[in-house]
Amino acid sequence: MEYEEVTDVIIRKNLRVSELIELYSKIHGFNASHISVAAKILVEGIKNSDLRFLAFTGNL
């Protein structure tokens, strides 16, 4: 079984959001890595200008 390496991160007071998202890609806990992947997909979609976002509530 292959495990992800555990990485300690330091969060500074004036941390930019982009830096925080990058840290999320390294900590792998509490869905942080999923937030990192989602942010990268969103940035790519905005840059390519072909993003279509369709969402449904959980009770449908």
C-alpha distance matrix in Angstrom:
0.0 3.8 6.6 10.2 12.7 15.2 18.6 22.0 24.6 28.3 30.4 34.0 37.0 37.9 34.5 34.9 33.1 31.5 30.2 28.8 27.0 25.4 24.3 22.8 20.5 19.0 18.8 16.5 18.2 20.9 20.6 21.6 19.4 20.9 24.4 23.7 22.8 25.9 28.1 27.2 28.0 31.2 32.3 31.8 33.8 36.6 36.9 37.1 39.5 38.3 36.4 37.2 35.8 36.2 35.1 35.7 35.8 33.5 36.4 37.3
3.8 0.0 3.8 6.9 9.5 12.4 15.6 19.1 21.5 25.3 27.4 30.9 34.0 34.8 31.3 31.6 29.9 28.2 26.8 25.7 23.9 22.1 21.1 19.8 17.3 15.7 15.9 14.0 16.3 19.3 18.8 19.3 16.8 18.7 21.9 20.8 20.1 23.4 25.3 24.3 25.4 28.6 29.4 29.0 31.2 33.8 33.9 34.4 36.9 35.9 34.2 35.2 33.9 34.7 33.7 34.8 35.0 32.9 36.1 37.0
6.6 3.8 0.0 3.8 6.4 8.8 12.1 15.5 18.0 21.8 23.9 27.4 30.5 31.5 28.1 28.7 27.1 25.6 24.0 22.6 21.1 19.4 18.0 16.8 14.7 12.7 12.5 10.8 12.9 16.1 16.1 16.3 14.2 16.6 19.5 18.5 18.4 21.7 23.3 22.7 24.2 27.1 27.9 27.9 30.2 32.5 32.8 33.6 36.0 35.2 33.2 34.3 32.8 33.6 32.5 33.5 33.4 31.5 34.7 35.9
10.2 6.9 3.8 0.0 3.8 6.4 9.0 12.6 14.7 18.5 20.5 24.0 27.1 27.9 24.5 25.0 23.5 22.0 20.2 19.0 17.6 15.7 14.3 13.4 11.2 9.0 9.2 8.1 10.8 14.3 14.1 13.5 11.4 14.3 16.8 15.4 15.7 19.1 20.3 19.7 21.6 24.3 24.8 25.1 27.5 29.6 29.8 30.9 33.3 32.9 30.9 32.2 30.7 31.9 30.8 32.2 32.2 30.5 34.0 35.2
12.7 9.5 6.4 3.8 0.0 3.8 6.2 9.9 12.5 16.2 18.7 22.0 25.4 26.3 23.1 24.1 23.1 21.6 19.3 18.4 17.7 15.4 13.5 13.5 11.7 8.5 8.8 9.3 11.9 15.6 15.9 14.7 13.0 16.4 18.3 16.6 17.6 21.0 21.6 21.0 23.4 25.9 26.0 26.5 29.2 31.0 31.0 32.4 34.9 34.8 32.9 34.5 33.0 34.4 33.3 34.8 34.7 33.2 36.7 38.1
15.2 12.4 8.8 6.4 3.8 0.0 3.8 6.8 9.8 13.4 16.0 19.4 22.7 24.1 21.1 22.5 21.7 20.8 18.2 16.8 16.7 14.8 12.1 12.2 11.5 8.0 6.9 8.3 9.9 13.7 14.7 13.3 12.6 16.2 17.6 16.3 18.0 21.1 21.5 21.5 24.1 26.1 26.3 27.3 29.9 31.3 31.6 33.4 35.6 35.7 33.5 35.0 33.2 34.5 33.1 34.5 34.0 32.5 35.9 37.6
18.6 15.6 12.1 9.0 6.2 3.8 0.0 3.8 6.4 10.0 12.8 16.0 19.5 20.7 17.8 19.4 19.0 18.1 15.2 14.1 14.5 12.4 9.5 10.5 10.3 6.5 6.1 9.0 10.7 14.3 15.2 12.9 12.5 16.3 17.0 15.3 17.5 20.5 20.2 20.3 23.3 25.0 24.7 26.1 28.9 29.9 30.0 32.1 34.2 34.8 32.7 34.4 32.7 34.4 33.1 34.7 34.3 33.2 36.7 38.4
22.0 19.1 15.5 12.6 9.9 6.8 3.8 0.0 3.8 6.9 10.0 13.1 16.6 18.3 15.8 18.0 18.1 17.8 14.6 13.3 14.7 13.0 9.5 11.0 12.0 8.6 7.5 11.0 11.6 14.7 16.2 13.6 14.2 17.9 17.8 16.5 19.3 21.8 21.1 21.7 24.9 26.1 25.7 27.5 30.2 30.8 31.1 33.5 35.4 36.2 34.0 35.7 33.8 35.5 34.1 35.6 35.0 33.9 37.3 39.3
24.6 21.5 18.0 14.7 12.5 9.8 6.4 3.8 0.0 3.8 6.5 9.7 13.1 14.6 12.0 14.3 14.6 14.6 11.2 9.9 11.9 10.5 6.9 9.2 10.8 8.2 7.6 11.4 12.1 14.5 15.7 12.5 13.5 17.0 16.2 14.7 17.9 20.1 18.9 19.7 23.0 23.8 23.2 25.4 28.0 28.2 28.6 31.3 33.0 34.0 31.8 33.7 31.8 33.7 32.4 34.2 33.5 32.9 36.3 38.3
28.3 25.3 21.8 18.5 16.2 13.4 10.0 6.9 3.8 0.0 3.8 6.3 9.8 11.7 9.8 12.9 13.9 14.5 11.0 10.0 12.9 12.0 8.7 11.3 13.6 11.6 11.0 14.7 14.9 16.8 18.0 14.8 16.2 19.4 18.0 16.7 20.2 21.9 20.2 21.3 24.8 25.1 24.2 26.7 29.3 29.0 29.4 32.4 33.9 35.3 33.1 34.9 33.1 35.1 33.8 35.6 34.8 34.4 37.8 39.9
30.4 27.4 23.9 20.5 18.7 16.0 12.8 10.0 6.5 3.8 0.0 3.8 6.7 8.6 6.8 10.0 11.1 12.4 9.4 7.8 11.3 11.4 8.6 10.8 13.7 12.7 12.0 15.4 15.2 16.3 17.4 14.0 16.0 18.7 16.6 15.7 19.4 20.5 18.5 20.1 23.5 23.2 22.4 25.3 27.6 27.0 27.6 30.8 31.9 33.5 31.1 32.9 30.9 33.0 31.6 33.4 32.6 32.5 35.8 37.9
34.0 30.9 27.4 24.0 22.0 19.4 16.0 13.1 9.7 6.3 3.8 0.0 3.8 5.7 5.4 9.2 11.4 13.0 10.1 9.6 13.4 13.5 11.4 13.9 16.7 15.9 15.6 19.0 18.9 19.8 20.7 17.3 19.2 21.8 19.3 18.2 22.0 22.8 20.4 21.9 25.3 24.7 23.5 26.6 28.9 27.8 28.2 31.6 32.7 34.6 32.4 34.4 32.5 34.8 33.6 35.6 34.8 35.0 38.2 40.3
37.0 34.0 30.5 27.1 25.4 22.7 19.5 16.6 13.1 9.8 6.7 3.8 0.0 3.8 5.7 9.2 11.5 14.0 11.9 11.2 14.9 15.8 14.1 16.1 19.2 18.9 18.4 21.5 21.0 21.3 22.2 19.0 21.3 23.3 20.5 19.9 23.6 23.9 21.3 23.2 26.5 25.3 24.2 27.5 29.5 28.0 28.7 32.2 32.9 34.9 32.7 34.5 32.6 34.8 33.5 35.4 34.5 34.9 37.9 40.1
37.9 34.8 31.5 27.9 26.3 24.1 20.7 18.3 14.6 11.7 8.6 5.7 3.8 0.0 3.8 6.4 9.5 11.7 10.1 10.4 13.9 14.7 14.0 16.2 18.9 19.2 19.3 22.3 22.3 22.6 22.9 19.5 21.3 23.2 20.0 19.1 22.7 22.8 19.7 21.4 24.7 23.3 21.8 25.2 27.1 25.4 25.9 29.5 30.1 32.4 30.4 32.5 30.9 33.4 32.5 34.7 34.1 34.9 38.0 39.9
34.5 31.3 28.1 24.5 23.1 21.1 17.8 15.8 12.0 9.8 6.8 5.4 5.7 3.8 0.0 3.8 6.6 8.4 6.4 6.7 10.2 10.9 10.3 12.6 15.2 15.6 16.0 18.9 19.3 19.7 19.7 16.2 17.8 19.7 16.7 15.4 19.0 19.4 16.4 18.0 21.3 20.3 18.8 22.0 24.2 22.8 23.2 26.7 27.6 29.7 27.7 29.8 28.2 30.8 29.9 32.3 31.9 32.5 35.8 37.6
34.9 31.6 28.7 25.0 24.1 22.5 19.4 18.0 14.3 12.9 10.0 9.2 9.2 6.4 3.8 0.0 3.8 5.4 5.2 6.3 8.8 10.0 10.7 12.5 14.7 16.0 16.9 19.3 20.0 20.2 19.5 16.0 17.2 18.6 15.4 13.9 17.2 17.2 13.9 15.3 18.5 17.2 15.4 18.8 20.8 19.2 19.6 23.2 23.9 26.2 24.3 26.6 25.2 28.0 27.5 30.1 30.1 31.1 34.4 35.9
33.1 29.9 27.1 23.5 23.1 21.7 19.0 18.1 14.6 13.9 11.1 11.4 11.5 9.5 6.6 3.8 0.0 3.8 5.4 5.0 6.2 8.6 9.8 10.4 12.7 14.7 15.5 17.2 17.8 17.7 16.5 13.3 14.5 15.4 11.9 10.9 14.1 13.7 10.4 12.4 15.4 13.9 12.7 16.2 17.9 16.6 17.5 20.9 21.5 23.4 21.2 23.2 21.7 24.4 23.8 26.4 26.4 27.4 30.8 32.1
31.5 28.2 25.6 22.0 21.6 20.8 18.1 17.8 14.6 14.5 12.4 13.0 14.0 11.7 8.4 5.4 3.8 0.0 3.8 5.4 5.2 6.3 8.8 9.9 11.0 13.2 14.9 16.6 18.0 18.4 16.8 13.4 13.6 14.7 11.7 9.5 12.3 12.6 9.1 9.9 13.4 12.5 10.6 13.7 16.0 15.0 15.3 18.6 19.8 21.7 19.9 22.4 21.3 24.2 24.1 27.0 27.5 28.4 32.0 33.0
30.2 26.8 24.0 20.2 19.3 18.2 15.2 14.6 11.2 11.0 9.4 10.1 11.9 10.1 6.4 5.2 5.4 3.8 0.0 3.8 5.4 5.0 6.3 8.7 10.1 11.3 12.9 15.3 16.8 17.8 16.8 13.0 13.4 15.4 12.8 10.4 13.6 14.7 11.7 12.3 16.0 15.7 14.0 16.7 19.3 18.6 18.6 21.9 23.3 25.2 23.3 25.8 24.6 27.3 26.9 29.6 29.8 30.4 34.0 35.2
28.8 25.7 22.6 19.0 18.4 16.8 14.1 13.3 9.9 10.0 7.8 9.6 11.2 10.4 6.7 6.3 5.0 5.4 3.8 0.0 3.8 5.3 5.0 6.2 8.8 10.1 10.7 13.0 13.8 14.4 13.7 10.0 11.2 13.1 10.4 8.9 12.6 13.3 10.9 12.4 15.8 15.4 14.6 17.6 19.8 19.3 20.0 23.1 24.2 25.6 23.3 25.3 23.6 25.9 25.1 27.4 27.2 27.5 31.1 32.6
27.0 23.9 21.1 17.6 17.7 16.7 14.5 14.7 11.9 12.9 11.3 13.4 14.9 13.9 10.2 8.8 6.2 5.2 5.4 3.8 0.0 3.8 5.4 4.9 6.6 9.1 10.3 11.6 12.9 13.5 11.8 8.3 8.6 10.0 7.4 5.3 8.8 9.7 7.4 8.8 12.1 12.1 11.6 14.3 16.5 16.5 17.3 20.1 21.3 22.5 20.1 22.1 20.5 22.9 22.2 24.7 24.9 25.2 28.9 30.2
25.4 22.1 19.4 15.7 15.4 14.8 12.4 13.0 10.5 12.0 11.4 13.5 15.8 14.7 10.9 10.0 8.6 6.3 5.0 5.3 3.8 0.0 3.8 5.4 5.3 7.1 9.5 11.3 13.5 15.0 13.5 9.9 9.1 11.5 9.9 6.7 9.6 11.7 9.6 9.6 13.3 14.1 12.9 15.0 17.8 18.1 18.1 20.8 22.7 23.8 21.9 24.2 23.0 25.5 25.1 27.7 28.1 28.2 32.0 33.1
24.3 21.1 18.0 14.3 13.5 12.1 9.5 9.5 6.9 8.7 8.6 11.4 14.1 14.0 10.3 10.7 9.8 8.8 6.3 5.0 5.4 3.8 0.0 3.8 5.3 5.3 6.6 9.4 11.1 12.9 12.4 8.6 8.8 11.9 10.5 8.3 11.6 13.7 12.2 12.8 16.2 17.0 16.3 18.5 21.1 21.4 21.8 24.4 26.1 27.1 25.0 27.0 25.4 27.6 26.7 28.8 28.8 28.6 32.2 33.7
22.8 19.8 16.8 13.4 13.5 12.2 10.5 11.0 9.2 11.3 10.8 13.9 16.1 16.2 12.6 12.5 10.4 9.9 8.7 6.2 4.9 5.4 3.8 0.0 3.8 5.3 5.5 6.9 8.3 9.7 8.6 4.9 5.4 8.3 7.2 5.7 9.1 11.0 10.3 11.5 14.4 15.3 15.5 17.6 19.8 20.4 21.3 23.6 25.1 25.7 23.2 24.8 22.8 24.7 23.5 25.5 25.3 24.9 28.6 30.1
20.5 17.3 14.7 11.2 11.7 11.5 10.3 12.0 10.8 13.6 13.7 16.7 19.2 18.9 15.2 14.7 12.7 11.0 10.1 8.8 6.6 5.3 5.3 3.8 0.0 3.8 6.0 6.5 9.4 11.4 9.7 6.7 4.6 7.8 8.0 5.3 7.5 10.4 10.2 10.1 13.0 14.8 14.8 16.1 18.7 19.9 20.3 22.3 24.2 24.6 22.4 24.2 22.7 24.6 23.9 26.0 26.3 25.8 29.6 30.7
19.0 15.7 12.7 9.0 8.5 8.0 6.5 8.6 8.2 11.6 12.7 15.9 18.9 19.2 15.6 16.0 14.7 13.2 11.3 10.1 9.1 7.1 5.3 5.3 3.8 0.0 3.8 5.9 8.9 11.9 11.2 8.4 7.0 10.7 11.2 9.0 11.1 14.2 13.9 13.8 16.8 18.6 18.4 19.7 22.4 23.5 23.8 25.8 27.8 28.3 26.2 28.0 26.4 28.3 27.3 29.3 29.3 28.5 32.2 33.6
18.8 15.9 12.5 9.2 8.8 6.9 6.1 7.5 7.6 11.0 12.0 15.6 18.4 19.3 16.0 16.9 15.5 14.9 12.9 10.7 10.3 9.5 6.6 5.5 6.0 3.8 0.0 3.8 5.6 8.8 9.2 6.8 6.9 10.5 11.1 10.1 12.5 15.0 15.2 15.9 18.5 20.0 20.4 22.0 24.3 25.4 26.1 28.1 29.9 30.2 27.7 29.1 27.1 28.5 27.1 28.6 28.2 27.1 30.6 32.4
16.5 14.0 10.8 8.1 9.3 8.3 9.0 11.0 11.4 14.7 15.4 19.0 21.5 22.3 18.9 19.3 17.2 16.6 15.3 13.0 11.6 11.3 9.4 6.9 6.5 5.9 3.8 0.0 3.8 7.0 6.7 5.7 4.9 8.1 9.8 9.6 11.1 13.6 14.6 15.4 17.4 19.2 20.2 21.4 23.4 25.0 25.9 27.5 29.2 29.0 26.4 27.4 25.3 26.4 24.9 26.2 25.8 24.4 27.9 29.6
18.2 16.3 12.9 10.8 11.9 9.9 10.7 11.6 12.1 14.9 15.2 18.9 21.0 22.3 19.3 20.0 17.8 18.0 16.8 13.8 12.9 13.5 11.1 8.3 9.4 8.9 5.6 3.8 0.0 3.8 5.5 5.6 7.0 9.2 10.5 11.4 13.2 14.9 16.1 17.6 19.3 20.7 22.0 23.6 25.2 26.6 28.0 29.7 30.9 30.7 27.8 28.4 25.9 26.7 24.7 25.5 24.6 23.0 26.3 28.3
20.9 19.3 16.1 14.3 15.6 13.7 14.3 14.7 14.5 16.8 16.3 19.8 21.3 22.6 19.7 20.2 17.7 18.4 17.8 14.4 13.5 15.0 12.9 9.7 11.4 11.9 8.8 7.0 3.8 0.0 3.8 5.5 8.1 8.9 9.6 11.7 13.5 14.2 15.6 17.8 19.1 20.0 21.8 23.7 24.7 26.0 27.8 29.5 30.3 29.9 26.7 27.0 24.1 24.5 22.1 22.7 21.4 19.8 23.0 25.2
20.6 18.8 16.1 14.1 15.9 14.7 15.2 16.2 15.7 18.0 17.4 20.7 22.2 22.9 19.7 19.5 16.5 16.8 16.8 13.7 11.8 13.5 12.4 8.6 9.7 11.2 9.2 6.7 5.5 3.8 0.0 3.8 5.5 5.1 6.5 8.8 10.1 10.6 12.5 14.5 15.5 16.6 18.6 20.2 21.2 22.7 24.6 25.9 26.8 26.3 23.1 23.4 20.7 21.3 19.2 20.1 19.3 18.0 21.5 23.3
21.6 19.3 16.3 13.5 14.7 13.3 12.9 13.6 12.5 14.8 14.0 17.3 19.0 19.5 16.2 16.0 13.3 13.4 13.0 10.0 8.3 9.9 8.6 4.9 6.7 8.4 6.8 5.7 5.6 5.5 3.8 0.0 3.8 5.4 5.1 6.4 8.8 9.9 10.7 12.6 14.5 15.4 16.7 18.7 20.1 21.2 22.8 24.6 25.7 25.7 22.7 23.6 21.1 22.3 20.6 22.0 21.5 20.7 24.3 26.0
19.4 16.8 14.2 11.4 13.0 12.6 12.5 14.2 13.5 16.2 16.0 19.2 21.3 21.3 17.8 17.2 14.5 13.6 13.4 11.2 8.6 9.1 8.8 5.4 4.6 7.0 6.9 4.9 7.0 8.1 5.5 3.8 0.0 3.8 5.4 5.0 6.3 8.6 9.9 10.7 12.5 14.3 15.5 16.8 18.5 20.1 21.3 22.8 24.3 24.1 21.5 22.6 20.6 22.0 20.8 22.5 22.5 21.7 25.4 26.7
20.9 18.7 16.6 14.3 16.4 16.2 16.3 17.9 17.0 19.4 18.7 21.8 23.3 23.2 19.7 18.6 15.4 14.7 15.4 13.1 10.0 11.5 11.9 8.3 7.8 10.7 10.5 8.1 9.2 8.9 5.1 5.4 3.8 0.0 3.8 5.3 5.1 6.1 8.5 9.9 10.6 12.2 14.3 15.4 16.5 18.3 20.0 21.1 22.3 21.7 18.8 19.5 17.2 18.3 17.0 18.7 19.0 18.2 22.0 23.0
24.4 21.9 19.5 16.8 18.3 17.6 17.0 17.8 16.2 18.0 16.6 19.3 20.5 20.0 16.7 15.4 11.9 11.7 12.8 10.4 7.4 9.9 10.5 7.2 8.0 11.2 11.1 9.8 10.5 9.6 6.5 5.1 5.4 3.8 0.0 3.8 5.5 5.1 6.1 8.6 9.9 10.4 12.2 14.2 15.2 16.4 18.3 19.9 20.7 20.7 17.6 18.5 16.2 17.7 16.4 18.4 18.5 18.4 22.2 23.3
23.7 20.8 18.5 15.4 16.6 16.3 15.3 16.5 14.7 16.7 15.7 18.2 19.9 19.1 15.4 13.9 10.9 9.5 10.4 8.9 5.3 6.7 8.3 5.7 5.3 9.0 10.1 9.6 11.4 11.7 8.8 6.4 5.0 5.3 3.8 0.0 3.8 5.5 5.2 6.3 8.8 10.0 10.7 12.5 14.3 15.5 16.7 18.5 19.9 20.2 17.6 19.2 17.5 19.6 19.0 21.4 21.9 21.9 25.7 26.6
22.8 20.1 18.4 15.7 17.6 18.0 17.5 19.3 17.9 20.2 19.4 22.0 23.6 22.7 19.0 17.2 14.1 12.3 13.6 12.6 8.8 9.6 11.6 9.1 7.5 11.1 12.5 11.1 13.2 13.5 10.1 8.8 6.3 5.1 5.5 3.8 0.0 3.8 5.5 5.2 6.3 8.7 10.0 10.7 12.4 14.4 15.5 16.6 18.2 17.9 15.5 17.0 15.7 17.7 17.4 20.0 21.0 21.0 24.8 25.2
25.9 23.4 21.7 19.1 21.0 21.1 20.5 21.8 20.1 21.9 20.5 22.8 23.9 22.8 19.4 17.2 13.7 12.6 14.7 13.3 9.7 11.7 13.7 11.0 10.4 14.2 15.0 13.6 14.9 14.2 10.6 9.9 8.6 6.1 5.1 5.5 3.8 0.0 3.8 5.4 5.1 6.2 8.7 9.9 10.5 12.3 14.3 15.4 16.2 15.8 12.9 14.0 12.3 14.3 14.0 16.7 17.8 18.3 22.0 22.4
28.1 25.3 23.3 20.3 21.6 21.5 20.2 21.1 18.9 20.2 18.5 20.4 21.3 19.7 16.4 13.9 10.4 9.1 11.7 10.9 7.4 9.6 12.2 10.3 10.2 13.9 15.2 14.6 16.1 15.6 12.5 10.7 9.9 8.5 6.1 5.2 5.5 3.8 0.0 3.8 5.4 5.1 6.2 8.6 9.8 10.6 12.3 14.2 15.1 15.6 13.0 14.8 13.4 16.0 16.0 19.0 20.0 20.9 24.6 25.1
27.2 24.3 22.7 19.7 21.0 21.5 20.3 21.7 19.7 21.3 20.1 21.9 23.2 21.4 18.0 15.3 12.4 9.9 12.3 12.4 8.8 9.6 12.8 11.5 10.1 13.8 15.9 15.4 17.6 17.8 14.5 12.6 10.7 9.9 8.6 6.3 5.2 5.4 3.8 0.0 3.8 5.4 5.2 6.2 8.6 10.0 10.6 12.3 14.1 14.6 12.7 15.1 14.5 17.4 18.1 21.2 22.7 23.5 27.2 27.3
28.0 25.4 24.2 21.6 23.4 24.1 23.3 24.9 23.0 24.8 23.5 25.3 26.5 24.7 21.3 18.5 15.4 13.4 16.0 15.8 12.1 13.3 16.2 14.4 13.0 16.8 18.5 17.4 19.3 19.1 15.5 14.5 12.5 10.6 9.9 8.8 6.3 5.1 5.4 3.8 0.0 3.8 5.5 5.1 6.1 8.6 9.9 10.6 12.0 11.7 9.6 11.7 11.4 14.2 15.3 18.6 20.5 21.5 25.1 24.8
31.2 28.6 27.1 24.3 25.9 26.1 25.0 26.1 23.8 25.1 23.2 24.7 25.3 23.3 20.3 17.2 13.9 12.5 15.7 15.4 12.1 14.1 17.0 15.3 14.8 18.6 20.0 19.2 20.7 20.0 16.6 15.4 14.3 12.2 10.4 10.0 8.7 6.2 5.1 5.4 3.8 0.0 3.8 5.4 5.1 6.2 8.6 9.9 10.3 10.6 8.0 10.2 9.6 12.9 14.0 17.5 19.3 20.9 24.4 24.1
32.3 29.4 27.9 24.8 26.0 26.3 24.7 25.7 23.2 24.2 22.4 23.5 24.2 21.8 18.8 15.4 12.7 10.6 14.0 14.6 11.6 12.9 16.3 15.5 14.8 18.4 20.4 20.2 22.0 21.8 18.6 16.7 15.5 14.3 12.2 10.7 10.0 8.7 6.2 5.2 5.5 3.8 0.0 3.8 5.4 5.2 6.1 8.6 9.8 11.2 9.7 12.7 12.8 16.3 17.6 21.2 23.0 24.6 28.1 27.9
31.8 29.0 27.9 25.1 26.5 27.3 26.1 27.5 25.4 26.7 25.3 26.6 27.5 25.2 22.0 18.8 16.2 13.7 16.7 17.6 14.3 15.0 18.5 17.6 16.1 19.7 22.0 21.4 23.6 23.7 20.2 18.7 16.8 15.4 14.2 12.5 10.7 9.9 8.6 6.2 5.1 5.4 3.8 0.0 3.8 5.5 5.1 6.1 8.5 9.3 8.6 12.0 13.0 16.5 18.3 21.9 24.2 25.7 29.2 28.6
33.8 31.2 30.2 27.5 29.2 29.9 28.9 30.2 28.0 29.3 27.6 28.9 29.5 27.1 24.2 20.8 17.9 16.0 19.3 19.8 16.5 17.8 21.1 19.8 18.7 22.4 24.3 23.4 25.2 24.7 21.2 20.1 18.5 16.5 15.2 14.3 12.4 10.5 9.8 8.6 6.1 5.1 5.4 3.8 0.0 3.8 5.5 5.2 5.9 6.0 4.8 8.3 9.7 13.3 15.6 19.3 21.9 23.7 27.0 26.1
36.6 33.8 32.5 29.6 31.0 31.3 29.9 30.8 28.2 29.0 27.0 27.8 28.0 25.4 22.8 19.2 16.6 15.0 18.6 19.3 16.5 18.1 21.4 20.4 19.9 23.5 25.4 25.0 26.6 26.0 22.7 21.2 20.1 18.3 16.4 15.5 14.4 12.3 10.6 10.0 8.6 6.2 5.2 5.5 3.8 0.0 3.8 5.5 5.0 7.1 6.3 9.7 11.0 14.8 16.9 20.7 23.0 25.2 28.3 27.6
36.9 33.9 32.8 29.8 31.0 31.6 30.0 31.1 28.6 29.4 27.6 28.2 28.7 25.9 23.2 19.6 17.5 15.3 18.6 20.0 17.3 18.1 21.8 21.3 20.3 23.8 26.1 25.9 28.0 27.8 24.6 22.8 21.3 20.0 18.3 16.7 15.5 14.3 12.3 10.6 9.9 8.6 6.1 5.1 5.5 3.8 0.0 3.8 5.5 8.3 8.9 12.6 14.4 18.1 20.4 24.2 26.6 28.6 31.9 31.1
37.1 34.4 33.6 30.9 32.4 33.4 32.1 33.5 31.3 32.4 30.8 31.6 32.2 29.5 26.7 23.2 20.9 18.6 21.9 23.1 20.1 20.8 24.4 23.6 22.3 25.8 28.1 27.5 29.7 29.5 25.9 24.6 22.8 21.1 19.9 18.5 16.6 15.4 14.2 12.3 10.6 9.9 8.6 6.1 5.2 5.5 3.8 0.0 3.8 5.5 7.4 11.1 13.6 17.2 20.0 23.7 26.5 28.6 31.7 30.4
39.5 36.9 36.0 33.3 34.9 35.6 34.2 35.4 33.0 33.9 31.9 32.7 32.9 30.1 27.6 23.9 21.5 19.8 23.3 24.2 21.3 22.7 26.1 25.1 24.2 27.8 29.9 29.2 30.9 30.3 26.8 25.7 24.3 22.3 20.7 19.9 18.2 16.2 15.1 14.1 12.0 10.3 9.8 8.5 5.9 5.0 5.5 3.8 0.0 3.8 5.7 9.0 11.7 15.3 18.3 22.0 24.8 27.3 30.1 28.8
38.3 35.9 35.2 32.9 34.8 35.7 34.8 36.2 34.0 35.3 33.5 34.6 34.9 32.4 29.7 26.2 23.4 21.7 25.2 25.6 22.5 23.8 27.1 25.7 24.6 28.3 30.2 29.0 30.7 29.9 26.3 25.7 24.1 21.7 20.7 20.2 17.9 15.8 15.6 14.6 11.7 10.6 11.2 9.3 6.0 7.1 8.3 5.5 3.8 0.0 3.8 6.5 9.9 13.0 16.3 19.9 23.1 25.4 28.1 26.5
36.4 34.2 33.2 30.9 32.9 33.5 32.7 34.0 31.8 33.1 31.1 32.4 32.7 30.4 27.7 24.3 21.2 19.9 23.3 23.3 20.1 21.9 25.0 23.2 22.4 26.2 27.7 26.4 27.8 26.7 23.1 22.7 21.5 18.8 17.6 17.6 15.5 12.9 13.0 12.7 9.6 8.0 9.7 8.6 4.8 6.3 8.9 7.4 5.7 3.8 0.0 3.8 6.4 9.8 12.9 16.6 19.6 21.9 24.7 23.3
37.2 35.2 34.3 32.2 34.5 35.0 34.4 35.7 33.7 34.9 32.9 34.4 34.5 32.5 29.8 26.6 23.2 22.4 25.8 25.3 22.1 24.2 27.0 24.8 24.2 28.0 29.1 27.4 28.4 27.0 23.4 23.6 22.6 19.5 18.5 19.2 17.0 14.0 14.8 15.1 11.7 10.2 12.7 12.0 8.3 9.7 12.6 11.1 9.0 6.5 3.8 0.0 3.8 6.5 10.0 13.5 16.8 19.3 21.8 20.1
35.8 33.9 32.8 30.7 33.0 33.2 32.7 33.8 31.8 33.1 30.9 32.5 32.6 30.9 28.2 25.2 21.7 21.3 24.6 23.6 20.5 23.0 25.4 22.8 22.7 26.4 27.1 25.3 25.9 24.1 20.7 21.1 20.6 17.2 16.2 17.5 15.7 12.3 13.4 14.5 11.4 9.6 12.8 13.0 9.7 11.0 14.4 13.6 11.7 9.9 6.4 3.8 0.0 3.8 6.6 10.3 13.3 15.8 18.4 17.1
36.2 34.7 33.6 31.9 34.4 34.5 34.4 35.5 33.7 35.1 33.0 34.8 34.8 33.4 30.8 28.0 24.4 24.2 27.3 25.9 22.9 25.5 27.6 24.7 24.6 28.3 28.5 26.4 26.7 24.5 21.3 22.3 22.0 18.3 17.7 19.6 17.7 14.3 16.0 17.4 14.2 12.9 16.3 16.5 13.3 14.8 18.1 17.2 15.3 13.0 9.8 6.5 3.8 0.0 3.8 7.0 10.4 13.0 15.3 13.6
35.1 33.7 32.5 30.8 33.3 33.1 33.1 34.1 32.4 33.8 31.6 33.6 33.5 32.5 29.9 27.5 23.8 24.1 26.9 25.1 22.2 25.1 26.7 23.5 23.9 27.3 27.1 24.9 24.7 22.1 19.2 20.6 20.8 17.0 16.4 19.0 17.4 14.0 16.0 18.1 15.3 14.0 17.6 18.3 15.6 16.9 20.4 20.0 18.3 16.3 12.9 10.0 6.6 3.8 0.0 3.8 6.8 9.4 11.9 10.7
35.7 34.8 33.5 32.2 34.8 34.5 34.7 35.6 34.2 35.6 33.4 35.6 35.4 34.7 32.3 30.1 26.4 27.0 29.6 27.4 24.7 27.7 28.8 25.5 26.0 29.3 28.6 26.2 25.5 22.7 20.1 22.0 22.5 18.7 18.4 21.4 20.0 16.7 19.0 21.2 18.6 17.5 21.2 21.9 19.3 20.7 24.2 23.7 22.0 19.9 16.6 13.5 10.3 7.0 3.8 0.0 3.8 6.4 8.3 7.0
35.8 35.0 33.4 32.2 34.7 34.0 34.3 35.0 33.5 34.8 32.6 34.8 34.5 34.1 31.9 30.1 26.4 27.5 29.8 27.2 24.9 28.1 28.8 25.3 26.3 29.3 28.2 25.8 24.6 21.4 19.3 21.5 22.5 19.0 18.5 21.9 21.0 17.8 20.0 22.7 20.5 19.3 23.0 24.2 21.9 23.0 26.6 26.5 24.8 23.1 19.6 16.8 13.3 10.4 6.8 3.8 0.0 3.8 5.5 6.0
33.5 32.9 31.5 30.5 33.2 32.5 33.2 33.9 32.9 34.4 32.5 35.0 34.9 34.9 32.5 31.1 27.4 28.4 30.4 27.5 25.2 28.2 28.6 24.9 25.8 28.5 27.1 24.4 23.0 19.8 18.0 20.7 21.7 18.2 18.4 21.9 21.0 18.3 20.9 23.5 21.5 20.9 24.6 25.7 23.7 25.2 28.6 28.6 27.3 25.4 21.9 19.3 15.8 13.0 9.4 6.4 3.8 0.0 3.8 5.6
36.4 36.1 34.7 34.0 36.7 35.9 36.7 37.3 36.3 37.8 35.8 38.2 37.9 38.0 35.8 34.4 30.8 32.0 34.0 31.1 28.9 32.0 32.2 28.6 29.6 32.2 30.6 27.9 26.3 23.0 21.5 24.3 25.4 22.0 22.2 25.7 24.8 22.0 24.6 27.2 25.1 24.4 28.1 29.2 27.0 28.3 31.9 31.7 30.1 28.1 24.7 21.8 18.4 15.3 11.9 8.3 5.5 3.8 0.0 3.8
37.3 37.0 35.9 35.2 38.1 37.6 38.4 39.3 38.3 39.9 37.9 40.3 40.1 39.9 37.6 35.9 32.1 33.0 35.2 32.6 30.2 33.1 33.7 30.1 30.7 33.6 32.4 29.6 28.3 25.2 23.3 26.0 26.7 23.0 23.3 26.6 25.2 22.4 25.1 27.3 24.8 24.1 27.9 28.6 26.1 27.6 31.1 30.4 28.8 26.5 23.3 20.1 17.1 13.6 10.7 7.0 6.0 5.6 3.8 0.0
